Amino acid sequence: MARRRVGFCLSDKKRRRINLSAFSDLCAGRGIEVVEIDLSQPMASQGPFNVIVHKLSDVIVEAEYDSQSQQLLSNFQNYVSAHPQTLLLDPLPAMTQLLDRFASYRIMSQLQNTLKGKSICCPPYLEINTSDPSVIQAAVRSRQLSYPLICKTRVAHGSRSHEMSLIFSEVRLCDVRSPCILQSFVNHGAVLHKVFVVGDDHFTVERPSLKNFPPGPCGQTTIFFNSHDVSKPESSSHLTALDDAMPRLPPPSNDAMVALVRQLRAELGMALFGVDVIVNIHTHTLTVIDINIFPGYEGVPQFFSSLLSYIESIMEKQGPSEPAGDPDLSPQPSHCREELCPAGGDKF
């Protein structure tokens, strides 16, 4: 039998979170060797690989300002460029754009056009690049955003990306921390549906979420919160407490979920990602509020079997041959990032 090898390029934290050692044991039973890639060492000596599964979010973000991270990213891309037969989960340009909420929200905002008739939408939002409250106030009025507003950082990775706020009136727009996304908050019965995608499969897990708030401006001071304190499985927060009289919303339509995942897979060109969706308590519209790179798959016991099946399916399409060896190649040019298309929503 041809040798089959899958490289995993993950942070120590990510390896522990998904329990990579247990997945390695599962793969070994199917004749697949799992290799934990060390980016600080030459990749050529660690290969060859049929498939590389990676989450280089830390490295990509740090490469903006750190020369060591720039070199690690460059080494990775040089190896991938020199070995086009190695399949990458997922493409770096696709993952890079999802680290920028300006880019990911432009993708989400197009869903209601591409999925007409499926009752899927993304709430109206603004891209904020200024700290001038008067400019922000004018933009909110012009875009006709409704209060309360939820404010999220532009960078969609790292501990700071979970720091968010709820703004209840125009006078409190002075609390906006630029650059960020400002978006109309949608009451959704304190239930978040996390959709975990693995190739052609998807799994939906319910999590706690923010409670309902009275629509329209009010004198409430800005609420600052960490989304991990609100929407993790073990979360318990006063921000998620609902009135007992609030009826439970129906689950999202399976047809809509299937259409959403299929469209995002085609749009992103990715196989491992998560989508955060809520259901509007008034319209029951499926509302997309975030896209996540290679999430933790917490609450998805089928993750290992689904990932292994997907890896095997894409390796079958490669053909029966072993992964090619590593020729003595001179350094290849590196293109660490693709520039994001400037087209999109309103920017201020």
FENDAZI-V235738 format. One record per residue. N is the residue number from 1. PHI is phi in degrees with one decimal (* if undefined). OMEGA is omega in degrees with one decimal (none if undefined). NEAR is the number of other C-alpha atoms within 8 Angstrom. Layout:
# FENDAZI-V235738
n=<N:N>
phi=<PHI:PHI>
omega=<OMEGA:OMEGA>
near=<NEAR:NEAR>
This chain:
# FENDAZI-V235738
n=<1:2:3:4:5:6:7:8:9:10:11:12:13:14:15:16:17:18:19:20:21:22:23:24:25:26:27:28:29:30:31:32:33:34:35:36:37:38:39:40:41:42:43:44:45:46:47:48:49:50:51:52:53:54:55:56:57:58:59:60:61:62:63:64:65:66:67:68:69:70:71:72:73:74:75:76:77:78:79:80:81:82:83:84:85:86:87:88:89:90:91:92:93:94:95:96:97:98:99:100:101:102:103:104:105:106:107:108:109:110:111:112:113:114:115:116:117:118:119:120:121:122:123:124:125:126:127:128:129:130:131:132:133:134:135:136:137:138:139:140:141:142:143:144:145:146:147:148:149:150:151:152:153:154:155:156:157:158:159:160:161:162:163:164:165:166:167:168:169:170:171:172:173:174:175:176:177:178:179:180:181:182:183:184:185:186:187:188:189:190:191:192:193:194:195:196:197:198:199:200:201:202:203:204:205:206:207:208:209:210:211:212:213:214:215:216:217:218:219:220:221:222:223:224:225:226:227:228:229:230:231:232:233:234:235:236:237:238:239:240:241:242:243:244:245:246:247:248:249:250:251:252:253:254:255:256:257:258:259:260:261:262:263:264:265:266:267:268:269:270:271:272:273:274:275:276:277:278:279:280:281:282:283:284:285:286:287:288:289:290:291:292:293:294:295:296:297:298:299:300:301:302:303:304:305:306:307:308:309:310:311:312:313:314:315:316:317:318:319:320:321:322:323:324:325:326:327:328:329:330:331:332:333:334:335:336:337:338:339:340:341:342:343:344:345:346:347:348>
phi=<*:-63.4:-71.7:-122.4:-132.7:-121.7:-93.8:-115.0:-113.5:-135.3:-70.2:-57.7:-62.5:-67.8:-60.2:-67.8:-62.8:-90.6:59.8:-61.1:-62.0:-67.3:-66.2:-60.3:-63.6:-62.1:-64.8:-59.6:-67.6:-109.2:75.7:-115.5:-92.0:-99.2:-116.7:-85.4:-75.3:-105.1:-66.5:-78.2:-113.6:-57.7:-71.0:-59.8:-78.3:-98.5:-84.4:-80.6:-131.9:-75.2:-138.6:-120.9:-104.5:-145.1:-140.7:-101.6:-55.3:-57.8:-65.7:-62.9:-65.6:-71.0:-65.3:-65.2:-138.6:-115.8:-67.5:-66.1:-66.0:-59.0:-68.3:-61.8:-65.2:-63.1:-60.5:-63.0:-67.5:-61.8:-64.4:-62.6:-64.9:-80.6:-130.3:-64.1:-76.6:-81.5:-82.5:-113.2:-115.3:-123.0:-58.1:-60.4:-59.5:-65.7:-67.7:-61.9:-66.5:-77.0:-79.6:-116.1:-64.6:-59.1:-72.8:-67.5:-71.9:-65.1:-64.7:-63.5:-67.2:-83.0:-62.6:-67.9:-84.9:-78.4:-118.2:-58.7:89.7:-102.5:54.1:-121.5:-150.3:-126.9:-59.4:-60.2:-149.6:-131.8:-94.4:-107.8:-119.4:-122.4:-106.4:-80.2:-56.4:-66.6:-68.1:-64.9:-59.3:-64.4:-66.5:-62.5:-64.7:-62.5:-81.7:58.9:-70.1:-105.6:-83.8:-72.9:-109.7:-105.1:-114.5:-127.7:-63.9:-66.3:-72.5:-103.3:-146.1:94.4:-60.9:-67.8:-66.4:-90.8:-81.5:-131.6:-149.6:-113.6:-112.6:-107.1:-160.7:-60.0:-65.5:-90.4:-65.9:-66.8:-84.4:-65.6:-110.8:-82.6:-80.4:-161.1:-103.9:-110.2:-139.8:-61.5:-78.8:-113.0:-66.1:-141.9:69.1:60.0:-124.5:-108.1:-104.7:-95.5:-101.9:-104.2:-106.5:-132.5:59.6:-85.1:-98.7:-145.4:-134.0:-114.8:-125.3:-84.5:-133.0:-66.5:-150.8:-64.7:-71.9:-75.7:-125.5:-58.2:-70.9:96.7:-66.9:-154.4:-85.2:-59.1:-71.8:-60.7:-100.9:-98.4:-152.4:-106.5:-61.3:-64.6:-76.7:-107.1:-119.5:-81.3:-55.4:-93.4:-63.8:-144.0:-140.3:-64.4:-74.8:-107.6:-76.6:-104.2:-63.6:-58.6:-78.5:-70.2:-69.9:-75.1:-76.2:-67.7:-67.0:-60.1:-62.3:-63.5:-59.9:-66.4:-62.3:-60.7:-63.8:-62.6:-64.1:-61.6:-66.7:-67.3:-60.9:-68.0:-69.3:-87.9:68.4:-121.5:-117.5:-123.8:-157.8:-126.1:-128.7:-97.0:-130.7:-129.9:-116.2:-59.5:-67.4:-93.2:-103.4:62.2:-72.0:-73.6:-117.4:-89.7:-122.6:-169.0:-127.4:-121.8:-78.1:31.7:-71.5:-82.3:57.1:-65.6:85.4:-119.2:-64.2:-84.3:-56.9:-60.0:-64.7:-68.7:-64.7:-63.0:-61.4:-67.6:-61.0:-63.4:-66.1:-77.5:-71.0:-61.5:-71.3:-70.2:103.3:-80.7:-72.5:-69.9:-61.5:-64.4:-71.3:-102.2:-68.8:-78.1:-106.2:-75.1:-55.4:-96.4:-63.7:-110.6:-124.8:-68.2:-143.9:-96.1:-68.0:-76.4:-61.2:-71.1:-67.2:161.5:-77.3:-69.6:-125.1:-143.3>
omega=<179.9:178.6:179.7:-174.6:178.0:177.1:175.0:179.5:-173.4:173.1:178.2:-179.6:-178.8:178.6:179.2:-175.5:-179.3:-179.9:-175.4:-179.8:177.9:178.2:177.7:178.9:178.4:-179.9:-178.8:178.1:177.8:177.0:179.7:178.0:175.6:-179.4:175.5:-175.3:175.5:-176.5:179.7:178.4:179.5:-178.2:-178.7:-179.2:179.4:-179.5:1.3:-178.9:168.3:-176.2:170.1:174.8:-173.7:166.0:-174.7:-175.7:-179.7:-176.5:-178.7:-179.7:-177.5:179.1:177.3:-174.8:-174.3:-174.8:179.3:177.4:176.0:-179.1:178.6:179.3:178.7:178.5:179.9:-178.0:177.0:179.6:-178.8:179.7:-178.1:-178.1:-175.5:178.3:177.9:-179.3:-175.2:173.7:8.0:-178.8:-177.9:-179.8:179.3:-179.5:-178.4:-177.9:179.8:173.9:-179.2:-177.4:175.4:-178.7:-176.7:179.1:174.4:177.1:-178.7:-176.7:178.9:-174.7:-178.6:174.8:-177.5:-178.5:179.0:179.5:-179.0:-179.0:178.1:179.9:171.6:-178.6:177.8:-175.2:175.4:170.1:-175.6:178.1:-176.8:175.0:-178.5:-176.7:-178.3:177.8:179.4:178.7:-179.9:-179.8:179.6:178.4:-177.7:-178.5:179.9:174.1:-178.6:177.9:-0.9:176.6:172.3:-176.5:-179.6:178.8:176.5:179.8:-174.4:180.0:178.8:-174.6:-177.3:-178.0:178.7:178.2:-175.8:177.3:173.7:-176.6:-168.1:-179.5:-178.9:-176.7:-179.7:176.1:173.6:179.2:-179.5:177.9:-176.3:-4.2:-175.2:170.6:170.4:-174.1:175.2:178.7:-179.4:175.3:-171.9:173.6:176.1:177.9:175.6:175.9:178.5:-178.9:-179.0:-175.9:173.8:-177.6:-178.1:179.8:169.6:-176.4:-177.3:-179.2:177.4:175.4:172.3:-178.8:-178.5:178.9:177.0:176.0:177.1:179.8:177.6:-178.5:177.0:-175.4:179.4:175.5:-178.7:176.3:175.5:-178.5:175.0:-175.2:176.9:179.6:-175.3:-167.2:172.0:-177.9:-176.7:-175.1:173.5:-173.7:175.2:179.8:-179.7:-175.6:179.8:171.1:-178.7:-178.0:-178.3:179.3:179.6:-178.8:174.8:178.6:178.4:176.8:178.9:178.3:179.9:178.8:179.8:179.6:179.8:-178.2:-179.6:-179.1:-179.9:177.1:179.3:-177.4:-175.1:-173.7:-176.4:-179.7:-176.1:179.2:177.9:177.8:174.9:179.6:175.7:178.5:179.0:-175.0:-177.4:-174.3:-174.7:176.7:175.0:-171.4:-176.8:-175.2:177.0:173.1:-174.9:176.3:172.1:-175.9:-175.9:179.9:176.2:-178.9:179.2:-178.6:-179.5:-172.4:-176.8:-177.2:179.9:179.1:179.0:178.5:-179.7:178.1:179.1:-178.1:-179.2:175.4:176.9:178.8:176.2:-172.7:-171.8:-173.2:176.0:174.1:-176.8:177.0:-175.9:179.0:177.4:-173.9:170.8:-178.4:-179.5:176.1:-178.4:174.6:-168.5:-179.1:169.9:178.3:180.0:177.2:-178.1:-178.6:178.1:-177.0:-178.0:-176.5:179.3:none>
near=<2:6:8:11:13:13:13:11:13:12:8:6:7:9:10:8:8:8:8:9:6:7:9:10:8:8:12:10:7:6:8:11:10:11:9:8:10:7:10:5:5:8:12:8:5:8:9:10:12:13:13:13:11:10:9:9:10:8:11:12:9:10:12:7:5:8:7:7:11:13:8:11:12:11:11:10:11:12:10:9:8:8:8:7:8:11:8:9:11:12:9:7:8:11:11:11:10:13:12:11:12:9:11:13:9:10:8:12:11:8:13:11:6:7:12:8:5:8:10:15:12:11:12:9:12:14:13:12:9:9:9:7:8:6:9:13:10:8:10:10:8:6:9:6:11:10:12:14:13:13:13:12:16:11:8:10:10:7:6:7:12:11:12:13:11:11:15:15:12:7:5:11:11:8:7:9:7:9:10:13:15:12:12:13:10:6:10:13:14:13:11:13:11:12:12:14:13:13:10:7:7:10:8:8:10:8:11:13:11:12:12:9:6:4:7:8:10:6:6:6:7:10:7:8:8:9:10:8:10:14:11:10:6:4:10:7:8:5:8:12:9:9:5:5:4:7:5:5:8:5:5:8:6:6:7:12:9:8:10:11:10:8:11:9:10:8:6:7:10:12:11:13:13:13:12:13:13:12:13:13:9:4:5:9:9:13:12:13:11:10:10:10:10:8:9:7:8:5:5:8:6:6:9:8:7:10:10:9:8:11:9:8:8:8:10:8:6:8:6:6:6:8:12:7:6:8:4:4:6:4:5:8:5:7:7:7:7:6:4:6:5:4:4:7:8:7:7:10>
